[in-house]
Amino acid sequence: MSTPTYLLVDGENIDATLGMSVLGRRPEPEERPRWDRVLSFCDELASANDEGAETTALFFLNATSGHMPMGFVQALMAMEYRPLPLAGSGDPEEKVVDIGIQRTLEALASRVESGQGAHILLGSHDGDYIPQVERLLDAGAYVGVLCFHAFLHAQLAGLEAHGLVVHDLEEDVNAFTSPLPRVRIIPLDEFDPLKFI
């Protein structure tokens, strides 16, 4: 029996980090991640772990306003994501997307603890998921985070020592159509001067 792979995307967090920390402004549509590439990367990981396995891709959206970006939702569905538009009580402080992802991670942890395997990939930089990620790692699940490594919450990044795998959205996932204007630490054995001259 194959081990299922789940991708949980915190799109608001990815977008906010891209805009505020990488670009310094609101991203243009062509500067945002290519979600089809992200899913292909996850499918490759799933297949490497379990040949022929595919990814269940869940994209969490805040729909508290009562409106959904229908064009984006339809595009996600066409790429085989399952959009999850969540509506909160209307309290502006309520993090509906975070709560939805936390509950999903907890449900997956319960499955793993009951003996069912799962590979979990989380698209976020947010530290709000640390307890759930720790629980999954403690249960022996493969947990990966898709993010900009330099902007990953420090405590979440610290879980690499406990088995968390970090996949950089630009470098590892190849989620963008053109290079982003960011400076990152380059390990010497990965340094290719041809990229800079």
C-alpha angles and dihedrals in degrees: 000000000000123000111241121234120213127196115198113190124200093195095178091057094047091048094046093049092047091050103040103030105029108027102020090223142054109299119246115233092256090052095057123096117281097239092197089061091048091053092046089053090051091048089053090052091047092049092047089055094041119008113243094010118141134203128254100217118202118187113195118212132183107236097165089122088064092245132101128198091245095187090054093043091052091047090052091050091050088055090051097254119138108227113214108196105192125194122202132199092277094261104140090214093057110106098210096174092049092048091049092051092045091053091048092049089049091051090050091048090054090053093049092047090052090058101266113126125229139171112213127199118186122197103206146087093215125128091206089089098055098106092050094045090049090051092050092048091048088053090054099253122149105246123185130178123212108207147107097291095215091057099044112124106268095233091049090048087052088065089072085086087060097049105281110144118213119207115191110225093221104032103035105021096037089215097158132074094217135023116278120233097247136125117223136171109265118206106230093237089058095046112120110183090195088073090062106039 
